[in-house]
Amino acid sequence: MSQAETSSSTCARTPLDAWHRAAGARMVPFAGYEMPIQYDSIVSEHNACRTASALFDVSHMGRLRFDGDGSEELLDRLLTRRVTDLPIGGVRYAMVCNDDGGILDDVLVSHLKTPSESRYHLLVVNASNRAKIVQWIKPLLDDFPRVTFSDRTELTAMIAVQGPLAMETCKRLFSFDPTRLKYYQATITDQFSKPAIVSRTGYTGEDGFEVIVRAEEAPRVWENLLLAGRDAGFVAAGLGARDTLRMEASMPLYGHELDETIDPITAGLSFACDTDGRDFIGRDAIARIKTEGPKRVRIGLLPDGRRPARDGCDVLSGDGRVIGKITSGGPSPTLGHPIAMAIIDAEYADATDYEIDIRGKRSPATRTKMPFYRRPKT
């Protein structure tokens, strides 16, 4: 875990902080917050997510709301993904880029409608990038005077319920049956008469949902979700398991596979860039890289043996040249062996065998397709 960290004395706390501490969580500074990294063990929490379900406090993620006429057009200019055709209830993965195509953040954008028929868009951003993205958005607001922008992060909480039993077990807790949502859809519903946004999204490679509620309602909703899944084996899980789960699913993490020196094509995220027939910040640079091909690429590697390769380790070609670096790596609890993602020079992308410098010792590694883990089809 290497997003921007802060000393604990200056960290914010999520609405679920008291619950985490009472449950004996190991708390660490992370992206400006004190967050639980684990309660029991990372492996047991990881395995619970793969076999039953796990609850994650993701309230540190930024939640930015856009109301009023023109919000679609504003976001269409901001994001790599088209927003003007996003239907009510739709969710899309996208990126915010600079003029050179460097990634400022990867985000989820949702189009929602309240019970009173008001429409708005919600942007979920990474915690460590929230202040940066807010400042990036502000100049755009001058061109869209009818758009009202508000940061809802401190007023709300966000909980992820992930795993094969998440949807069916928790559906009775909401007035709208979340199993009716398709993947990357969202709705406004209620949890015991209190408003809640439920989206069929996640960051683990498993099915499940994420729910946004008012900050004061978070402990009650968290307890209700755990109680509903008690007999099914639901557990609370921390950032440690969330990281091993997303690595197995080959999902990029900002500060590792994504940053301002990496463009979406290099990161393997061309699917999230709609460059035809529209304009957005960074569009020309991204379109050029699409046409010419990236100079670097993201790949998956399987290191030999049991020693995991951590981020920052050099990746070498067969003749010993340094051709890139590991961006994320570690043991895979599901697969039982180390896995790693790397960004390497594109000219070596077709090779099959590599070496990784792990603490001064070269270890062979083999390229493999990503994701490393794919949930079984039901």
C-alpha positions as CSV (number, residue, x, y, z in Angstrom):
1,M,0.0,0.0,0.0
2,S,1.8,3.1,-1.1
3,Q,-0.8,5.8,-1.9
4,A,0.1,9.1,-0.2
5,E,0.3,8.5,3.5
6,T,0.1,11.0,6.3
7,S,1.1,10.8,10.0
8,S,-1.7,9.5,12.1
9,S,-1.9,12.7,14.1
10,T,-3.1,14.6,11.0
11,C,-5.3,11.9,9.6
12,A,-9.0,12.1,9.1
13,R,-11.3,9.3,10.3
14,T,-14.2,7.7,8.5
15,P,-17.6,7.4,10.1
16,L,-16.8,3.8,10.8
17,D,-13.6,4.5,12.7
18,A,-15.0,3.7,16.2
19,W,-16.3,0.3,14.9
20,H,-12.9,-0.6,13.4
21,R,-11.1,0.2,16.6
22,A,-13.6,-1.7,18.8
23,A,-13.2,-4.7,16.5
24,G,-9.4,-4.7,17.0
25,A,-8.4,-3.6,13.6
26,R,-4.8,-2.7,12.9
27,M,-5.1,1.0,11.8
28,V,-2.6,2.7,9.5
29,P,-2.3,6.1,7.8
30,F,-3.5,5.9,4.2
31,A,-4.3,8.7,1.7
32,G,-5.0,11.2,4.5
33,Y,-7.1,8.8,6.6
34,E,-6.6,6.3,9.4
35,M,-7.8,3.1,7.8
36,P,-8.0,-0.6,8.9
37,I,-5.4,-2.7,7.1
38,Q,-6.6,-6.0,8.7
39,Y,-8.7,-7.4,11.5
40,D,-7.7,-11.0,11.6
41,S,-5.3,-11.9,8.8
42,I,-5.0,-10.6,5.3
43,V,-5.2,-14.1,3.9
44,S,-8.3,-15.1,5.8
45,E,-10.1,-11.9,4.9
46,H,-9.0,-12.4,1.2
47,N,-10.3,-16.0,1.2
48,A,-13.6,-14.9,2.8
49,C,-14.2,-12.5,-0.1
50,R,-13.5,-15.2,-2.6
51,T,-15.7,-17.8,-1.0
52,A,-18.5,-15.9,0.8
53,S,-18.3,-12.1,1.1
54,A,-16.3,-9.3,2.8
55,L,-17.2,-5.8,3.9
56,F,-14.7,-3.0,3.2
57,D,-14.9,0.6,4.5
58,V,-14.1,2.7,1.4
59,S,-15.4,6.0,2.9
60,H,-12.0,7.5,2.2
61,M,-12.8,7.6,-1.5
62,G,-13.9,11.0,-2.8
63,R,-17.6,11.5,-3.8
64,L,-18.2,14.5,-6.0
65,R,-21.7,15.5,-7.1
66,F,-22.7,17.5,-10.2
67,D,-26.3,18.9,-10.4
68,G,-27.9,21.1,-13.1
69,D,-28.1,21.5,-16.8
70,G,-24.7,21.0,-18.4
71,S,-23.3,18.4,-16.0
72,E,-23.1,15.8,-18.8
73,E,-21.2,18.2,-21.1
74,L,-18.8,19.2,-18.3
75,L,-18.0,15.6,-17.4
76,D,-17.7,14.8,-21.1
77,R,-15.0,17.4,-21.4
78,L,-13.3,16.1,-18.2
79,L,-13.3,12.4,-18.7
80,T,-11.9,9.9,-21.2
81,R,-15.2,8.1,-21.4
82,R,-18.3,9.5,-23.1
83,V,-20.9,10.8,-20.6
84,T,-23.5,12.5,-22.7
85,D,-25.1,9.1,-23.6
86,L,-24.8,7.6,-20.1
87,P,-28.4,6.5,-19.2
88,I,-30.0,7.0,-15.8
89,G,-28.7,4.2,-13.6
90,G,-25.5,3.8,-15.7
91,V,-22.0,3.7,-14.3
92,R,-18.8,4.0,-16.3
93,Y,-15.1,3.6,-15.5
94,A,-13.1,6.5,-16.9
95,M,-10.0,8.5,-16.3
96,V,-9.1,12.2,-15.8
97,C,-6.0,13.1,-17.9
98,N,-3.8,16.1,-18.4
99,D,-3.1,17.6,-21.8
100,D,-0.3,15.1,-22.4
101,G,-2.5,12.1,-21.7
102,G,-1.0,11.5,-18.3
103,I,-3.5,10.0,-15.8
104,L,-4.5,12.3,-13.0
105,D,-6.9,9.7,-11.6
106,D,-9.2,6.8,-12.5
107,V,-12.8,7.3,-11.5
108,L,-16.3,5.9,-11.7
109,V,-19.1,8.2,-13.0
110,S,-22.8,7.5,-12.3
111,H,-26.0,9.0,-13.6
112,L,-28.6,9.0,-10.9
113,K,-32.2,10.1,-10.4
114,T,-33.7,11.0,-7.0
115,P,-37.2,10.0,-5.9
116,S,-38.3,13.6,-6.7
117,E,-37.1,13.1,-10.3
118,S,-34.0,15.3,-10.0
119,R,-31.0,14.0,-12.1
120,Y,-27.4,14.4,-11.1
121,H,-24.0,12.8,-11.8
122,L,-21.7,11.4,-9.1
123,L,-17.9,11.0,-9.5
124,V,-16.1,8.6,-7.2
125,V,-12.3,9.4,-7.1
126,N,-9.3,8.1,-5.3
127,A,-8.8,9.4,-1.8
128,S,-5.2,10.5,-2.5
129,N,-6.3,12.5,-5.6
130,R,-9.5,14.1,-4.3
131,A,-8.0,17.6,-3.6
132,K,-6.1,17.5,-6.9
133,I,-9.3,16.6,-8.9
134,V,-11.4,19.2,-7.1
135,Q,-8.9,21.9,-8.1
136,W,-8.7,20.5,-11.7
137,I,-12.5,20.7,-12.0
138,K,-13.0,24.3,-10.7
139,P,-11.8,26.1,-13.8
140,L,-14.2,24.1,-15.9
141,L,-17.2,25.3,-13.9
142,D,-16.8,28.8,-15.3
143,D,-18.0,27.4,-18.7
144,F,-21.0,25.7,-17.1
145,P,-22.7,28.3,-14.9
146,R,-25.8,26.2,-14.4
147,V,-23.9,23.3,-12.9
148,T,-23.7,23.1,-9.1
149,F,-20.7,21.2,-7.9
150,S,-20.4,19.8,-4.4
151,D,-18.0,17.6,-2.5
152,R,-20.1,15.0,-0.6
153,T,-17.2,13.0,0.8
154,E,-17.4,14.2,4.5
155,L,-21.2,14.0,4.5
156,T,-21.4,10.4,3.4
157,A,-19.9,7.0,3.9
158,M,-19.2,4.3,1.4
159,I,-19.2,0.5,2.0
160,A,-18.2,-2.2,-0.4
161,V,-19.7,-5.7,0.0
162,Q,-17.8,-8.1,-2.2
163,G,-18.0,-11.8,-2.8
164,P,-20.2,-14.5,-4.4
165,L,-22.8,-14.4,-1.7
166,A,-23.0,-10.6,-1.4
167,M,-26.0,-9.8,-3.7
168,E,-28.3,-12.6,-2.8
169,T,-27.7,-12.4,0.9
170,C,-28.1,-8.7,1.2
171,K,-31.0,-8.1,-1.2
172,R,-33.7,-8.1,1.5
173,L,-32.0,-5.2,3.3
174,F,-33.0,-2.6,0.6
175,S,-36.4,-1.5,-0.8
176,F,-35.0,-2.1,-4.3
177,D,-33.6,-5.6,-5.0
178,P,-30.0,-5.0,-6.0
179,T,-29.8,-8.4,-7.8
180,R,-31.9,-6.7,-10.5
181,L,-28.9,-4.4,-11.3
182,K,-26.6,-5.4,-14.0
183,Y,-22.8,-5.0,-13.6
184,Y,-22.0,-1.2,-13.7
185,Q,-25.5,-0.1,-12.9
186,A,-26.6,2.0,-9.9
187,T,-29.8,3.1,-8.2
188,I,-31.1,5.3,-5.4
189,T,-33.0,3.2,-2.9
190,D,-33.3,3.1,0.9
191,Q,-32.0,0.9,3.7
192,F,-34.7,0.8,6.4
193,S,-36.2,4.1,5.2
194,K,-32.9,5.9,5.0
195,P,-31.6,6.9,1.5
196,A,-28.8,4.8,0.0
197,I,-27.1,4.6,-3.4
198,V,-26.4,1.1,-4.4
199,S,-24.1,0.3,-7.4
200,R,-23.1,-3.1,-8.7
201,T,-19.4,-2.3,-8.8
202,G,-16.3,-3.3,-6.9
203,Y,-12.5,-3.6,-6.8
204,T,-11.9,-7.2,-6.0
205,G,-12.7,-9.3,-9.1
206,E,-15.8,-10.6,-7.4
207,D,-19.5,-9.8,-7.8
208,G,-21.0,-7.5,-5.2
209,F,-22.0,-3.9,-4.6
210,E,-21.0,-0.6,-3.1
211,V,-23.4,1.4,-1.0
212,I,-23.2,5.1,-0.2
213,V,-25.2,6.4,2.8
214,R,-25.3,9.4,5.1
215,A,-22.3,9.5,7.4
216,E,-24.4,9.2,10.5
217,E,-26.1,6.1,9.2
218,A,-22.9,4.2,8.3
219,P,-22.5,2.3,11.6
220,R,-26.1,1.0,11.5
221,V,-25.9,0.0,7.8
222,W,-22.5,-1.7,8.4
223,E,-23.9,-3.7,11.3
224,N,-27.0,-4.6,9.3
225,L,-24.9,-5.9,6.4
226,L,-22.7,-8.0,8.7
227,L,-25.7,-9.4,10.6
228,A,-27.4,-10.4,7.3
229,G,-24.3,-12.3,6.3
230,R,-23.4,-13.8,9.6
231,D,-24.5,-17.3,8.8
232,A,-23.0,-17.0,5.3
233,G,-19.5,-16.3,6.6
234,F,-19.3,-12.5,5.9
235,V,-16.3,-10.8,7.5
236,A,-15.0,-7.3,7.8
237,A,-11.8,-6.9,5.7
238,G,-9.1,-4.2,5.5
239,L,-6.9,-2.6,2.9
240,G,-4.5,-5.5,2.9
241,A,-7.0,-7.9,1.5
242,R,-8.4,-5.3,-0.8
243,D,-4.9,-5.0,-2.3
244,T,-4.3,-8.7,-2.8
245,L,-7.8,-9.1,-4.3
246,R,-7.4,-6.3,-6.8
247,M,-3.9,-7.6,-7.8
248,E,-5.3,-11.0,-8.6
249,A,-8.0,-9.3,-10.7
250,S,-5.2,-7.2,-12.4
251,M,-7.0,-4.0,-11.5
252,P,-4.7,-0.9,-11.6
253,L,-4.0,1.2,-8.5
254,Y,-3.2,4.8,-8.7
255,G,0.5,5.4,-7.8
256,H,1.4,2.0,-9.1
257,E,0.0,1.2,-12.6
258,L,-1.4,4.7,-13.0
259,D,0.1,8.2,-12.6
260,E,0.8,11.4,-14.5
261,T,3.7,9.8,-16.4
262,I,1.5,6.9,-17.6
263,D,-1.2,7.3,-20.3
264,P,-4.3,5.0,-20.5
265,I,-2.9,3.1,-23.6
266,T,0.3,2.2,-21.8
267,A,-1.8,1.1,-18.8
268,G,-3.8,-1.2,-21.0
269,L,-7.0,0.8,-20.5
270,S,-7.8,1.8,-24.1
271,F,-11.4,0.5,-23.6
272,A,-12.0,3.4,-21.3
273,C,-11.0,6.1,-23.9
274,D,-13.7,7.2,-26.3
275,T,-11.6,9.3,-28.7
276,D,-13.9,9.3,-31.8
277,G,-16.3,12.1,-32.3
278,R,-15.7,14.0,-29.1
279,D,-13.1,16.2,-27.4
280,F,-11.8,16.0,-23.8
281,I,-8.7,17.0,-22.0
282,G,-5.8,14.8,-23.2
283,R,-7.8,13.5,-26.2
284,D,-5.3,14.4,-28.9
285,A,-2.3,12.9,-27.1
286,I,-4.2,9.7,-26.3
287,A,-5.5,9.4,-29.9
288,R,-1.9,9.8,-31.2
289,I,-0.6,7.1,-28.8
290,K,-3.4,4.8,-29.9
291,T,-2.4,5.3,-33.6
292,E,1.4,5.1,-33.1
293,G,1.4,2.6,-30.3
294,P,2.7,3.1,-26.8
295,K,6.4,3.1,-25.9
296,R,5.6,1.1,-22.8
297,V,3.1,-1.6,-21.9
298,R,1.6,-3.1,-18.8
299,I,2.1,-6.9,-18.5
300,G,1.4,-9.7,-16.0
301,L,4.3,-11.8,-14.7
302,L,4.7,-15.0,-12.8
303,P,7.9,-15.0,-10.8
304,D,9.6,-18.4,-10.3
305,G,9.8,-19.8,-6.8
306,R,8.2,-18.4,-3.7
307,R,9.9,-15.0,-3.4
308,P,7.5,-12.2,-4.3
309,A,8.5,-9.3,-6.5
310,R,7.5,-6.0,-5.0
311,D,6.8,-2.7,-6.7
312,G,10.0,-1.0,-7.8
313,C,11.9,-4.1,-8.6
314,D,13.7,-3.9,-12.0
315,V,12.5,-6.2,-14.8
316,L,15.3,-7.4,-17.1
317,S,15.3,-8.9,-20.6
318,G,17.0,-12.2,-21.4
319,D,20.3,-10.4,-22.2
320,G,20.2,-8.5,-18.8
321,R,18.9,-5.1,-19.9
322,V,16.7,-3.2,-17.5
323,I,13.5,-2.9,-19.5
324,G,10.9,-1.8,-16.9
325,K,9.8,-2.1,-13.3
326,I,7.3,-4.0,-11.2
327,T,4.3,-1.8,-10.4
328,S,2.5,-4.3,-8.1
329,G,3.5,-7.7,-6.8
330,G,3.1,-10.1,-3.9
331,P,1.8,-13.6,-3.0
332,S,-1.5,-14.6,-4.4
333,P,-3.6,-16.3,-1.7
334,T,-6.0,-17.7,-4.2
335,L,-3.4,-19.1,-6.7
336,G,-0.8,-20.1,-4.1
337,H,2.2,-18.4,-5.8
338,P,3.6,-15.0,-6.4
339,I,2.1,-12.7,-9.1
340,A,3.2,-9.3,-10.4
341,M,2.3,-6.5,-12.8
342,A,5.0,-4.5,-14.6
343,I,5.3,-1.7,-17.1
344,I,8.1,-2.5,-19.6
345,D,9.4,-1.1,-22.9
346,A,7.0,-2.1,-25.6
347,E,9.7,-3.6,-27.8
348,Y,10.0,-6.4,-25.3
349,A,6.3,-7.0,-25.0
350,D,6.3,-10.2,-27.1
351,A,9.0,-11.9,-25.1
352,T,7.9,-14.8,-22.8
353,D,10.7,-15.0,-20.4
354,Y,12.1,-12.3,-18.2
355,E,14.1,-11.8,-15.0
356,I,13.2,-9.7,-12.0
357,D,15.9,-8.2,-9.7
358,I,14.5,-9.1,-6.2
359,R,16.7,-7.5,-3.6
360,G,19.9,-8.0,-5.7
361,K,19.1,-11.5,-6.9
362,R,17.8,-12.3,-10.3
363,S,14.8,-14.4,-10.4
364,P,13.3,-15.8,-13.7
365,A,9.7,-14.8,-14.5
366,T,7.2,-15.8,-17.2
367,R,4.7,-13.5,-18.9
368,T,1.1,-14.5,-18.4
369,K,-2.3,-13.2,-19.4
370,M,-4.2,-10.9,-17.1
371,P,-6.3,-11.1,-15.0
372,F,-4.5,-13.6,-12.9
373,Y,-7.8,-14.6,-11.4
374,R,-11.3,-14.6,-13.0
375,R,-14.3,-15.4,-10.9
376,P,-16.2,-18.6,-11.9
377,K,-19.2,-18.0,-14.1
378,T,-22.6,-18.8,-12.5
